[in-house]
Amino acid sequence: MNWFFLTLGYSGLSPKAPGTMGTLVSLPLGMAILIYFDATTLFLAALLISIIAIKVINKYEEESGNHDDQRIVIDELAGMWFALSVAPAAGVAIGEIMNLQNGFLIQSLLSFVLFRYFDITKPSIIGRIDREAKGGVGVMGDDIVAGFAAGISSAALWQGWFYLSKML
């Protein structure tokens, strides 16, 4: 069960880009929560999963001696869900997903791209957490911060675009 959880339904076992595969699995799940529930539910779910994951990762690392195994992608789910809880943050009806004017789909995809960018490049505090924090906090922490950075950046870009398009 723990391996199923840590690898996000075994998506982390992908031979190529397991982190991206984990994020791709996380994106539609997070979008569905936004559509059928709301951003608060998504945020709290990401928080709960993060807390559980830290404990499970600590146990895994203690038993295996392997820190930040690339097959562990539950951190990608948490980061992606935190990004989505910030931007687009507002859910839409299922029939309005493809309406680009509400920004839901664009911000969701932009959050995905920005999250992967921050998670891979690890700028600033994200890299520091990745290098210095130990155990489950280190594995989860950089993705959580990358998720918030991606969500804030996505929301800012969307709002900037929206503002500029109104002026033109």
Beta strands, then each sheet from edge to edge (+ up, - down):
end
